[in-house]
């Protein structure tokens, strides 16, 4: 049975002739061919049944591959004035931070390009080539942010000047939040396959990130305790989530124990197709998992009068900054609510007299009206 994916590592359980369970790790390692960076998929026995040790083994192999890539880069330029490349700087970044997300297409695109060649126009060209027609927010997340992270780390090592690359115009624009009404869920869930129904409840009731849910395996779900283990959230912290009855019951409604992945797939594109098919069958507008998931989670509880701090903690955001920036305008502030309640009561009790006897001007008393 396959295990969860983390940093591009997939674990698979194999029982040998002696009846021992051994974990095999599947992952990608970088290789350099004719000045270009390619990725080769490998699968190796970790010689252990311990998931933590298995991932450490795979991580060590990956780190060694990146170190080899960096060393080959230095050897090629031996005897010359050393000009650091993006591949070498990216290898250092990934080894230092452990963050490999979005890096594979960037390594393939920039390859052994020198750091001093990565200009504003070069990054824009990469965005247009790798993600044509996408929104500035997508370019920022998948191109500009990782490139700037690599360059900033390289700058701290004195390999290049601090980058002056500007992010794409409109990257910080917050689009209007559109979330479905409760009737949408009533219409869609009867037409959704069982795994999708469970995912819908997890996303909208528990604010699970899309991939956090899709990377779960049957080993992560405990039906008796009705808990779901997330070994590593987006914030890098483990979570044991106590599920609500709708979410737990939806998982137990299908044969989840026999599956490789708890929800049959760990590919979000597959799930998007499931959602579109269910929406079409129900005859309702399509909403993506972000809209009916975390956006609905936040707006639903803010509409109930919960504070941003409450929503941050319930939704497991690491800080209040993101929900405040994204949903702050939806918060029903307690002070404002009490002020309006008082004002409404005051307005009911007070009726405007025909002749005011005193005019209050901040403490100064005027003459009586005639």
C-alpha positions, 0 to 999 in steps of 0.5 A: 500500500502506498503511503503519503507524499511529502516533498515529492516522496511516495512510500509503498509497503511491500511484504517480502518472502519472510513476511516482513514489511519493507517500505519502498520510496519513490521520488525524483532526482535531478540530473544534468544532460547537455546543459539541461536539468532533467528529473529521473524517477527512482524507486528504492528499498529503504530497508525499514518499516518506519515511515520517518526513517524511510523518508529520511533515507529518501531525503538523503538520496535526494540531497546527495543528487542535488549536491552532485549537481552543484559539484558538477557545476563547479567542476565545469567552471574549474580554472575559470572565474566562478559564476554561480548558476541557478541550478547550483543556487536552487540546489542549496535552497532546496537542501537548506529549506527542504522546500521543493514545491514549484522548483522542478519546472524552474530547474528545467527552464533556467537550468545552468543559466547564470544568476546574473542572467536572471533579470526581470524580463527573464522571469517574465518570459519564464512565467509566460512560457511555463504558465501561459495565460495565467493570472498574476497571482499564479505567476507570483506563487509559482514563478516569482516567489520561488525564484526570488527565494533562491536569489535571496538565499544566494545573495546572503552567501555573496553569490549575487547581489540582492535581487531587484525583481518586481512582482507582476502587476496585480499579484496582490489583488484580492479577487471578489470572494464567491462562495456557494449557498447551503443549497448548492451543497444540497444539490451537489452532494447527491450527484457526487461520488462517495469520495468527493462527498467526503472531501467536500465535507472535509474541505468546507467543515474542517478547512483542510487544504486541497493537497492535505486531504488528497495525500491521506492514506487509509492508515491516517483515518481512525474510524473508532476515534473518528480522527484523521492524522495529517503528518505535516500541514502546510505550516509544517506541523502535524495535526490529529483532526477530530472529524465532525459526524458528516465528514467521518460518516461520509468516509465510512460510507465507502470501501476506504480500507482497500484503497491506496489513497483514502479518497482514491486519488491524490491528483487534484485535477482528477477531483476538479473533474469530479466536481464539474461532473457533479455540478453539471448533473445537479444543474448548478454553477461550478465552484472550485474546492477553494471556493466551497472549501476554505473560503466558505469555511471562513465566511460561514463562521465570520457571518456567525459573528466569530472573530478573525482570531477564532477563525484563524485558530479553528482553520489552523492558519499559522498567523492571523495575517492571511485571514485578516487580509483575505476576510477581514472586511467580512468580520462582524466586529463585536464593538460595532455590533454592540454599538448598533444594538445600543443605538437602535434601543436609544432610537426607540426610546427617544422621540424628537421634541417640538422645542428643545430646551437645551442644546448640548454643544459638548458641555456648553449650555446654550440659551433656552429656545423661544 
